[in-house]
Amino acid sequence: MVTGQDPVATGFIESLARPGGNITGLTSLSRELGGKRLELLNDVVPGISRVGILWDANAPGPIIAFKEYETAARALKIPLQSLELRGPNPDLAGAFQTAAKGRRVNALITVSGASLNPQPKADCGPCHKEPTAFNVRTK
């Protein structure tokens, strides 16, 4: 097993101390980094009003990560806007249009998953100037 998500929370194993079954592997266990990314965006972008979270709603890891961002956002008093992607061909353009409508998103965080390329900003269109934080290294 190799995963970037919490293997206990996603149900891969019973516990880190006693995973159960015949399983070996590693994880990055980066739960607290979501809050740090949000905090960093808040520090770097003065007057941040709303952060969009672009995430794969079909995968268990990004669902857990989104909930962690919600907790951190409440603590920092930063409104979030969920930009859910679904299916093998996610509608990135639609997600970015949603972010640009109404209560404008002025920063973006992506949470990678099975259907989300870690470099979605190429399809972003009009919001390509917004500050963005990724949970994986981009080129």
C-alpha positions, 0 to 999 in steps of 0.5 A, a space after each residue: 500500500 502506498 497512499 497520501 491519505 490517512 489509511 485508517 480514515 479511508 478504511 485501508 487498515 484498522 490502525 497504524 499500530 496493528 494494520 490487520 491482514 497482510 499489508 505493508 506500505 507507507 503514507 505521508 499522513 499530511 492531515 495538518 498540512 491542509 490547515 497550514 495551506 489555508 493559513 499560508 494563503 491567508 497570510 500571502 493574500 491580504 484580504 482573502 474573502 473566499 477560498 475555493 476547494 477543488 476536489 474529487 468528490 468520488 474518492 475517499 481521501 479528498 472527502 476527508 481532506 475537504 472536511 479537514 479544510 472546513 475545520 481549519 477554515 472555521 478556525 481561521 474564519 475564512 469562507 470556503 466554496 466547495 468545487 466538487 469534481 465527479 467522474 472520469 472526465 471532470 468538468 474543470 471549466 464548470 467548476 471554475 465558472 462556479 468559482 467566478 460567479 456570485 461570491 467570488 473566490 479569490 484563492 484556490 486550493 486543489 486536493 488531488 484525487 483519482 479524477 483530478 490532475 494536480 495541474 488543473 489551472 491550464 483549463 481554468 480560463 478566466 481565473 488563472 490569475 488567482 493564487 493557488 495552493 496544491 497538495 502535490 508538487 507541480 512542474 
